[in-house]
Amino acid sequence: MVINEMDRESRKKLFLEVDIYPVTCERLSAGRSDLEVVKEVIKGGARIIQLREKHYSKRKLYYQALRFREITSRAGVLLIINDHLDIALAVGADGVHLGQEDLPIGVARKLAPELLIGASTHSLEQALQAQRDGADYVNIGPIFHTTTKEKAGQALGPETIEGISLHLEIPFTVMGGIKESNLEEVLARGARRVAMVTAITQAKDIAGTVARLRERIKKYQVVRSSTGTPNP
């Protein structure tokens, strides 16, 4: 099946295989283009990538998304577009990731019934509301202090992961200031899908870094599965 012709259920199944969740930011990629970054994260084994460029014009983002769709479709990698549902639909992406100030999840679902819809959440209340509204997954963050997102808000701390995720019936990702040096803190709290920007985009060896991060996450996935603990 061609990845951009999949239905929502097929995309949800692929999302369950995600471990590392790279997010782009060309201005924080050590002089490399987003196209260079996406090719390297795929080499490293990533199963998903989110195209997020807050400073692009909409036209530029559309043409970049077209290139991303071509590359990710060939590799069988899920493509998520940040904020812009219209662009996600126009290029045949697999999903859209919405913030608290973006299009409401329920409206997005009506317009795009077969796409994955992710939602940024910063509290238990927001996460549960996103779940009720029909999100396929939520992101919890920022976990640590981050400078990659304007108005990111106060860091929640890794302990918040357990307090929110225990109430969720849908998968979740975590994001915000997560590096190789503090990765264990979020994994120990139950995170199994970790979204990262600069820890990947500024790495000297992006493919090698992605592969190494995936191995660390997968060790926790195996441990959790062996104990019988649910891992949505």
C-alpha positions as a Markdown table, in Angstrom:
| # | Residue | x | y | z |
|---|---|---|---|---|
| 1 | Met | 0.0 | 0.0 | 0.0 |
| 2 | Val | 1.3 | 3.5 | -0.9 |
| 3 | Ile | 1.7 | 5.3 | 2.4 |
| 4 | Asn | -0.1 | 8.5 | 1.3 |
| 5 | Glu | -3.1 | 6.4 | 0.2 |
| 6 | Met | -3.6 | 4.7 | 3.6 |
| 7 | Asp | -6.7 | 5.1 | 5.8 |
| 8 | Arg | -6.7 | 6.4 | 9.3 |
| 9 | Glu | -6.6 | 2.9 | 11.0 |
| 10 | Ser | -3.5 | 1.9 | 8.9 |
| 11 | Arg | -1.8 | 5.1 | 9.9 |
| 12 | Lys | -2.6 | 4.6 | 13.6 |
| 13 | Lys | -1.0 | 1.1 | 13.4 |
| 14 | Leu | 2.2 | 2.6 | 11.9 |
| 15 | Phe | 2.2 | 5.3 | 14.6 |
| 16 | Leu | 2.3 | 2.6 | 17.3 |
| 17 | Glu | 5.7 | 1.6 | 15.9 |
| 18 | Val | 7.2 | 5.1 | 16.4 |
| 19 | Asp | 9.9 | 5.6 | 18.9 |
| 20 | Ile | 11.9 | 8.7 | 18.0 |
| 21 | Tyr | 9.8 | 11.6 | 16.6 |
| 22 | Pro | 12.0 | 14.1 | 14.7 |
| 23 | Val | 10.7 | 17.6 | 14.3 |
| 24 | Thr | 12.3 | 20.1 | 11.8 |
| 25 | Cys | 13.7 | 23.5 | 12.4 |
| 26 | Glu | 15.9 | 24.6 | 9.5 |
| 27 | Arg | 17.3 | 27.7 | 11.3 |
| 28 | Leu | 18.5 | 25.3 | 14.1 |
| 29 | Ser | 20.0 | 22.7 | 11.8 |
| 30 | Ala | 23.7 | 23.7 | 11.8 |
| 31 | Gly | 23.5 | 25.1 | 8.4 |
| 32 | Arg | 21.8 | 22.1 | 6.8 |
| 33 | Ser | 18.6 | 22.2 | 4.9 |
| 34 | Asp | 15.4 | 20.4 | 6.0 |
| 35 | Leu | 15.8 | 18.1 | 3.0 |
| 36 | Glu | 19.2 | 17.0 | 4.2 |
| 37 | Val | 17.8 | 16.5 | 7.7 |
| 38 | Val | 14.8 | 14.3 | 6.6 |
| 39 | Lys | 17.1 | 12.1 | 4.5 |
| 40 | Glu | 19.4 | 11.6 | 7.4 |
| 41 | Val | 16.7 | 10.8 | 10.0 |
| 42 | Ile | 15.3 | 8.2 | 7.6 |
| 43 | Lys | 18.8 | 6.7 | 7.3 |
| 44 | Gly | 18.8 | 6.5 | 11.1 |
| 45 | Gly | 15.5 | 4.5 | 11.1 |
| 46 | Ala | 13.0 | 7.1 | 12.1 |
| 47 | Arg | 9.4 | 6.0 | 11.3 |
| 48 | Ile | 7.9 | 9.5 | 11.4 |
| 49 | Ile | 8.9 | 13.2 | 10.8 |
| 50 | Gln | 7.0 | 16.4 | 11.5 |
| 51 | Leu | 7.6 | 19.3 | 9.2 |
| 52 | Arg | 7.4 | 22.4 | 11.4 |
| 53 | Glu | 8.7 | 25.7 | 10.0 |
| 54 | Lys | 7.1 | 28.6 | 11.8 |
| 55 | His | 9.0 | 31.2 | 9.8 |
| 56 | Tyr | 8.2 | 29.9 | 6.3 |
| 57 | Ser | 5.6 | 31.6 | 4.1 |
| 58 | Lys | 2.7 | 29.3 | 3.4 |
| 59 | Arg | 3.7 | 28.9 | -0.2 |
| 60 | Lys | 7.2 | 28.0 | 0.7 |
| 61 | Leu | 5.9 | 25.5 | 3.3 |
| 62 | Tyr | 3.6 | 23.9 | 0.7 |
| 63 | Tyr | 6.5 | 23.3 | -1.8 |
| 64 | Gln | 8.7 | 22.0 | 1.0 |
| 65 | Ala | 5.9 | 19.6 | 2.1 |
| 66 | Leu | 5.6 | 18.3 | -1.4 |
| 67 | Arg | 9.3 | 17.4 | -1.4 |
| 68 | Phe | 9.0 | 15.8 | 2.1 |
| 69 | Arg | 6.0 | 13.8 | 0.9 |
| 70 | Glu | 7.9 | 12.4 | -2.0 |
| 71 | Ile | 10.9 | 11.4 | 0.2 |
| 72 | Thr | 8.8 | 10.0 | 3.1 |
| 73 | Ser | 6.4 | 8.1 | 0.8 |
| 74 | Arg | 9.3 | 6.2 | -0.9 |
| 75 | Ala | 10.7 | 5.3 | 2.5 |
| 76 | Gly | 7.4 | 4.3 | 4.1 |
| 77 | Val | 7.7 | 7.0 | 6.8 |
| 78 | Leu | 4.8 | 9.0 | 8.2 |
| 79 | Leu | 4.7 | 12.7 | 7.4 |
| 80 | Ile | 3.0 | 15.1 | 9.9 |
| 81 | Ile | 2.5 | 18.7 | 9.0 |
| 82 | Asn | 2.6 | 21.2 | 11.9 |
| 83 | Asp | -0.4 | 23.6 | 12.2 |
| 84 | His | -1.6 | 23.6 | 8.6 |
| 85 | Leu | -4.4 | 21.2 | 7.8 |
| 86 | Asp | -4.8 | 22.6 | 4.3 |
| 87 | Ile | -1.2 | 21.9 | 3.4 |
| 88 | Ala | -1.4 | 18.4 | 4.9 |
| 89 | Leu | -4.4 | 17.6 | 2.7 |
| 90 | Ala | -2.9 | 19.3 | -0.3 |
| 91 | Val | 0.3 | 17.2 | -0.3 |
| 92 | Gly | -1.3 | 13.9 | 0.9 |
| 93 | Ala | 0.5 | 13.9 | 4.2 |
| 94 | Asp | -0.4 | 11.4 | 6.9 |
| 95 | Gly | -1.4 | 13.8 | 9.5 |
| 96 | Val | -1.4 | 17.3 | 11.1 |
| 97 | His | -0.3 | 18.4 | 14.5 |
| 98 | Leu | -2.4 | 21.1 | 16.1 |
| 99 | Gly | -1.5 | 23.5 | 18.9 |
| 100 | Gln | -3.9 | 25.0 | 21.4 |
| 101 | Glu | -4.5 | 28.1 | 19.2 |
| 102 | Asp | -5.0 | 26.2 | 16.0 |
| 103 | Leu | -8.1 | 24.7 | 14.3 |
| 104 | Pro | -10.2 | 22.8 | 16.8 |
| 105 | Ile | -9.6 | 19.0 | 16.6 |
| 106 | Gly | -13.3 | 18.2 | 16.0 |
| 107 | Val | -13.3 | 20.6 | 13.0 |
| 108 | Ala | -10.1 | 19.1 | 11.6 |
| 109 | Arg | -11.5 | 15.6 | 12.0 |
| 110 | Lys | -14.6 | 16.5 | 9.9 |
| 111 | Leu | -12.4 | 17.9 | 7.2 |
| 112 | Ala | -9.8 | 15.2 | 7.3 |
| 113 | Pro | -11.4 | 11.9 | 8.5 |
| 114 | Glu | -8.5 | 9.7 | 7.4 |
| 115 | Leu | -5.6 | 11.8 | 8.7 |
| 116 | Leu | -3.8 | 11.4 | 12.0 |
| 117 | Ile | -4.5 | 14.3 | 14.2 |
| 118 | Gly | -2.0 | 15.1 | 17.0 |
| 119 | Ala | -2.4 | 17.8 | 19.6 |
| 120 | Ser | 0.0 | 19.8 | 21.7 |
| 121 | Thr | -1.1 | 19.7 | 25.4 |
| 122 | His | 0.4 | 21.3 | 28.5 |
| 123 | Ser | -1.8 | 19.9 | 31.2 |
| 124 | Leu | -3.9 | 16.9 | 32.1 |
| 125 | Glu | -7.0 | 18.9 | 31.4 |
| 126 | Gln | -5.9 | 19.8 | 27.9 |
| 127 | Ala | -4.7 | 16.2 | 27.2 |
| 128 | Leu | -8.1 | 14.7 | 28.2 |
| 129 | Gln | -10.0 | 17.3 | 26.2 |
| 130 | Ala | -7.9 | 16.5 | 23.1 |
| 131 | Gln | -8.7 | 12.8 | 23.6 |
| 132 | Arg | -12.4 | 13.5 | 23.9 |
| 133 | Asp | -12.3 | 15.7 | 20.8 |
| 134 | Gly | -10.9 | 12.8 | 18.8 |
| 135 | Ala | -7.1 | 13.3 | 18.7 |
| 136 | Asp | -5.2 | 10.2 | 17.6 |
| 137 | Tyr | -2.3 | 11.2 | 19.9 |
| 138 | Val | -1.3 | 14.0 | 22.2 |
| 139 | Asn | 2.1 | 15.6 | 22.9 |
| 140 | Ile | 2.9 | 16.4 | 26.5 |
| 141 | Gly | 5.3 | 19.3 | 27.0 |
| 142 | Pro | 7.5 | 21.2 | 27.3 |
| 143 | Ile | 9.1 | 18.7 | 29.7 |
| 144 | Phe | 12.2 | 20.7 | 30.2 |
| 145 | His | 13.1 | 24.3 | 29.4 |
| 146 | Thr | 13.3 | 24.9 | 25.6 |
| 147 | Thr | 14.2 | 27.7 | 23.3 |
| 148 | Thr | 13.1 | 26.1 | 20.1 |
| 149 | Lys | 9.5 | 27.2 | 20.4 |
| 150 | Glu | 8.3 | 30.7 | 21.1 |
| 151 | Lys | 6.0 | 31.1 | 24.1 |
| 152 | Ala | 6.6 | 27.5 | 25.0 |
| 153 | Gly | 5.5 | 28.1 | 28.6 |
| 154 | Gln | 6.9 | 26.8 | 31.8 |
| 155 | Ala | 8.6 | 23.4 | 31.9 |
| 156 | Leu | 6.3 | 20.7 | 33.2 |
| 157 | Gly | 9.0 | 18.4 | 34.5 |
| 158 | Pro | 9.4 | 14.7 | 33.8 |
| 159 | Glu | 7.2 | 13.7 | 36.7 |
| 160 | Thr | 4.2 | 15.2 | 34.8 |
| 161 | Ile | 4.5 | 12.5 | 32.2 |
| 162 | Glu | 3.1 | 9.8 | 34.6 |
| 163 | Gly | 0.4 | 12.1 | 36.0 |
| 164 | Ile | -1.0 | 12.7 | 32.5 |
| 165 | Ser | -0.3 | 9.5 | 30.6 |
| 166 | Leu | -2.0 | 7.3 | 33.2 |
| 167 | His | -5.3 | 8.9 | 32.3 |
| 168 | Leu | -4.9 | 8.5 | 28.5 |
| 169 | Glu | -6.3 | 5.8 | 26.3 |
| 170 | Ile | -4.5 | 7.1 | 23.2 |
| 171 | Pro | -0.7 | 7.2 | 22.5 |
| 172 | Phe | 1.3 | 10.2 | 23.6 |
| 173 | Thr | 4.6 | 11.8 | 22.7 |
| 174 | Val | 6.8 | 14.0 | 24.9 |
| 175 | Met | 8.8 | 17.1 | 23.8 |
| 176 | Gly | 10.6 | 20.1 | 25.0 |
| 177 | Gly | 14.3 | 20.3 | 25.9 |
| 178 | Ile | 14.9 | 16.6 | 25.7 |
| 179 | Lys | 18.5 | 15.7 | 25.0 |
| 180 | Glu | 20.6 | 12.5 | 25.1 |
| 181 | Ser | 21.7 | 13.6 | 28.6 |
| 182 | Asn | 18.2 | 13.7 | 30.1 |
| 183 | Leu | 16.5 | 11.1 | 27.9 |
| 184 | Glu | 16.6 | 8.5 | 30.7 |
| 185 | Glu | 14.5 | 10.8 | 32.9 |
| 186 | Val | 11.5 | 10.8 | 30.5 |
| 187 | Leu | 11.9 | 7.1 | 29.6 |
| 188 | Ala | 11.9 | 6.2 | 33.3 |
| 189 | Arg | 8.6 | 8.1 | 33.6 |
| 190 | Gly | 6.9 | 6.0 | 30.9 |
| 191 | Ala | 7.6 | 8.0 | 27.7 |
| 192 | Arg | 8.1 | 5.7 | 24.7 |
| 193 | Arg | 7.7 | 8.2 | 21.8 |
| 194 | Val | 10.1 | 11.1 | 22.1 |
| 195 | Ala | 9.9 | 14.2 | 20.0 |
| 196 | Met | 13.1 | 16.1 | 19.5 |
| 197 | Val | 14.3 | 19.1 | 17.5 |
| 198 | Thr | 17.9 | 20.3 | 18.2 |
| 199 | Ala | 19.2 | 17.0 | 19.7 |
| 200 | Ile | 18.7 | 15.7 | 16.2 |
| 201 | Thr | 19.0 | 18.7 | 13.8 |
| 202 | Gln | 22.2 | 20.0 | 15.4 |
| 203 | Ala | 23.9 | 16.6 | 15.7 |
| 204 | Lys | 27.1 | 16.2 | 13.8 |
| 205 | Asp | 26.0 | 12.7 | 12.6 |
| 206 | Ile | 22.2 | 12.9 | 12.4 |
| 207 | Ala | 21.6 | 9.3 | 11.2 |
| 208 | Gly | 23.9 | 7.9 | 13.8 |
| 209 | Thr | 22.3 | 9.9 | 16.5 |
| 210 | Val | 18.8 | 8.9 | 15.5 |
| 211 | Ala | 19.8 | 5.2 | 15.5 |
| 212 | Arg | 21.4 | 5.5 | 18.9 |
| 213 | Leu | 18.4 | 7.3 | 20.4 |
| 214 | Arg | 16.1 | 4.6 | 18.9 |
| 215 | Glu | 18.1 | 1.9 | 20.6 |
| 216 | Arg | 17.8 | 3.5 | 24.0 |
| 217 | Ile | 14.1 | 4.0 | 23.6 |
| 218 | Lys | 13.5 | 0.5 | 22.4 |
| 219 | Lys | 15.2 | -1.0 | 25.5 |
| 220 | Tyr | 12.5 | 0.6 | 27.6 |
| 221 | Gln | 9.8 | -0.6 | 25.3 |
| 222 | Val | 11.0 | -4.2 | 25.6 |
| 223 | Val | 11.1 | -3.9 | 29.4 |
| 224 | Arg | 7.7 | -2.4 | 29.6 |
| 225 | Ser | 6.2 | -5.0 | 27.3 |
| 226 | Ser | 7.8 | -7.9 | 29.3 |
| 227 | Thr | 6.1 | -6.7 | 32.5 |
| 228 | Gly | 2.7 | -6.6 | 30.8 |
| 229 | Thr | 2.3 | -2.9 | 31.4 |
| 230 | Pro | 0.1 | -1.3 | 28.7 |
| 231 | Asn | 2.0 | 0.8 | 26.2 |
| 232 | Pro | -0.5 | 2.7 | 24.1 |
